[in-house]
């Protein structure tokens, strides 16, 4: 993916934090903090023999995981512990992405400090923040959009925030992505870890940390799977109000709505989207991605859905994605 060297968008370390982040005090330490899988920080290193990453172990029971990519090579995953992670370098320049890859439903991401906390980034060489891609996409959704249960049924360890359909589509389009997605969350249903329904997370990083939506070229919404207790009439009103809220928060962004992979509320979502002349509808039934269980996309299914979504977005928004 293309990149450009930029000024750090935080006061703590020489990296560009992409996605939903805030400076916060956790365990008495100033950190960059996120509650979202798929959030990442990116930097360029040169003239270095080592780089050290220090993240606080905020998980309750099982360690959270990060994924590290160097120069576009396959991601390498690492469980987070109290120890710093050291990368051995060869003095040459390299671009490094560090993606928040997995946590568990038990981690109190909303009501406690159970998210991802980056404390330090150091090196014996030169570190420069970089911003990836020419375009940007905000994804709003649930565990499928976050990247849960992609590689199996082990919490955190088998999550893949860097390899789910949203990540695959973004990478194929050369676009940065902002993930607003939480396990079990819906428009009417709270998520795990104390997360409220999605309408209440759009401007909050957690219960006490406000977050201002970042303008992106495109907003892609994939919700409905977790709202099965709602009647069709109630869900039509709920979905319509949610779309209006997203339009208000992202006035300069294109907006697209996916029919959820489960096809739940498909007819209702079509009705809701039809009320908005500038919102695109993306059908997904024909994609038939492979599943880990009866709901969540597996690694192969994530590739299928991510590539299909990227193709649709290129067709619908050629002004954004066909010209690079």
N, C-alpha and C positions, 0 to 999 in steps of 0.2 A: 504494500500500500504506500502511496506517495505520502510525504511528510514535509513539514517545514519547521525550522527552528523558531520558537516563539518565546515570549516572556512567561515565566512561571505564573500560574493563576492562583498561587497561594503564597503565604509568607514563611513557610516552614522548610521547603526543600526544592531543589532544582528539577522539578518535574511538572508536566502538564497533566492535571487530573481531569479525566474525561468521564462524564456521566453525572451522577448525583453525589456530591461531596460537600462537606462543610468543615471548617476548622472548629475543633472542639477540644475540651479537656476530658480525657478518659483516664481513670486510675491515677489522677494527678498529673498526667502528661499531656502536653499539647500534641494533637494528632490531626491528620486528615481522616475524616470519618465518613463512612457510607453504610447504608442498610440494604444496598442492592447488589445482587449478582450481576455480572456484566460490567459494573463500574471498573475503571482501569486508570492507571497512570503510566505515562509514556516519557521516555527520555533517550537522549543520545549520549553515549560514552565514548571517549577517545583517550589515548595515551594512558591506559589503565591496565593494571594487572589484577585488580579486583573491584567488585561492586558489592556493597552490603545493603540489604533490605531489612529493616526492623519493623515488624508489625506486632501489636499487642495481641496476646491470645485471649480473645473476648468470648469464645464459645463456652457453653455451659458444660456439656458432656463430651461430645466428640469434637476433634479439632476442625476448624474451618480450613478451606483449601484455597490456594491461589494458583494461577497458571502463568507461566513466564514464557514469552516468545522473543527470540533474538533474530533479527533480520528476516522475519517472515518464515522461519523454519517451524517445524511442528512445536506446539506448546509442550512444555515440561511442567508437571504439576508438583506442588509441594504443600504438605500439611503445615499449618502454622503452629509454632510452639513459642516458648519464651526465648528461644535462641534466634539470633540474627541469621538470615539466609545469605550466604556468600557465593557470589558468582565469580569464577575464574575467567579473566579476560586476557587478550593477547596483544594489547597496546593499540590495535587497530580500531577504527571507529565502528560502532554497532548501534542499531536502534533497538531498544528493549521495550516491550509491552508487558505490564503486570496486571492481570485481570483477576477480579474477585470471582472465584469459580464455584465455591460450594459452602453451604452452612446447613444447619438443621432447623426443623420446625420448633425445637425447644429453645433456640437462642432468642432471648428477649430483644429483638432488634428495634422494637418500637417503644417499649415501656422501660427498657434498661439500656445498657451499653453493650449489647450483644452483637453488634455489627462488625464491620471491618475497620480497624484503626491502624493507620500507617504512621509510625513515629519518626523514622529516620531513613534517609537515602544518602549514603556516603560512598566515596571512592578515592583511590589514590591518583585518579586521573581527572579529566574534565567531564562534567555533567552538564547537559543542556536540555531544557524542556523542548519537546516536539509535539506538534499537533498533527494527527494523522488524517488523511483523506481530504477530498475537496468538498464533500457534501456531508450532511448530518441528518440523522433520523432519530426521532423519539418513539420508542415502543412502549405502549401501555398494555398491561395484561396481568396474567397470573403466573403460576408455577411453570407453565410451559414456556412462556415468554421470558421468565427469569432464567431458566436453564436447569430445572430440577429433574432428577431421575432419568437423565439422558443415557448414562452408561450402565445402569443397573438399578438395584433396589437398596443400596447402602446409602443412608443419609450422608450428605456432604461429600463423601468420597466419590460417589457416583454422579454427582451433579457436574454440569459442564456449562458454566456461564459463558465460556469462550467458544463453545462448539454447538450451541443450540440453533434453532432455525433463524432467530433474530441475528445472531452473530454471523452465521453463514451468509445470510442475505446482505448484511452490511459489508462484509469483507468482499463479496463478489462485486458489489457496487462501488467499492472504494470509499465507503462512507463511515464516519464516526457514528456511534450509536449511544443514546441515552436510554437506560432501562428504568421504567417505573413499573415494576412487576414484583408481586409477592405471592408466596405459596398460599393456596386456598382462598385467595381474595377474589371478590367479585364486585359488582355494582351495589348489591344489597348485603353481601356476606363479608364479614371481617376475615382477614387472613390470620396466619399463625404468628406467634411472637408478639402478640398484642396489636398487630396491624389492623387499622379500621377499614371499612369499605373504601374502594378505590377513589371515589370522589373526594375523600378526606385526606388522601395522601399526595395529591397533585402539588400542593404547596407546602408540604411538610416532609422533612427527612426522617424525623421521628416525632414523638409526642411533644418534645420541648425544643426542637430545632427547625425553624422555618427554612423553606427552600424556595427560591424564586425560579420559576420555569425558564429554561434556557431556550431561546429561539432556535429552532432547527428548520431545515428545508421542508421536512415532511414529518407528520405524526401518523403512526400506524397503530390502530387499536385492535386488540384481540381479546375480547372478554365474553362471558356468558356461560362458560362451562360450570362455574361454581354457583350459579344463581338459580338452580333448578327448583327451588321452593316457591319462586315467584309465579304468579299467574301471567298469562300472555298479555292481558290488558295492563297489569301493573308494570310488567317489564318494558312494554312499549313506551310508557310514560317515563320510566326510569332511564332507559337508554337515550331517549330524546333529550332529557335534561342533561345527561352526561355529555352528549355531543355538543350541546350549547355551551357547557362549561369549558370544554376543551377548546372550542372556537374562541371563547373569550380569552383564555390564557395563551393561546397561540394564534393571534390574529393574522400574522404574516406567513403562517405555515400551510402547506397543502395538508389535507387530512384524508386518510384512507381507513376503511373499516373492513377487517377480515371476518368472514363467517368462521366461528371457532371450529377447530378440527373435529370436535365432537358433533358438530352441526346443531348443537342445542340452540334453541330460539332462532333458527335460521330464518324462518318466515317473518318473525317479529323484527329481527335486525334489518332485513330488507325493507320492511315498512318504515322503520325509523330513519334509515339512511335516505330513503326516497323523499323525505321531507327537507333534505338539505341539498340544494342544487350543486354545491361546490365540494361535496364529500363523495369520494369514490368508494364503491363496494367491490371487495375482492372475494370471489367464490373459491372454496378450497376443497370441495367434496371429491373432485377428480384427482387430487394429488395422492391420496391414500398413502400417507407416510407410515413406516413401520413404527410400532409402539413398544415401549418397555413393559407397560401394563395395559390396561384398557383405555388409558387416557393420555399418558405422556409419551412424546416422541423419543425414540431411541436414536443412537448415533446415525445410523443409516437414514432413518426417517427425518432427522434434522437436516441432513444433507439434501434429501429430496424436497422437503418443504422450503428450505432456505433458497435453493436454486430456483424453485418454481416462483417463490415470492419475488426474488430479484428480477426474474424475467418479466413478471407482471408489472413491477414498478418501472422497469425500463420502458415498457410499452406505454404505460399510462402517463409517465412523466419524462418524456424524452428530453425536455429542456433541462432536467436535473441530471440525468444519469447516462445519456448516450454520448454526451460531449466530454465526459470525464470530469 
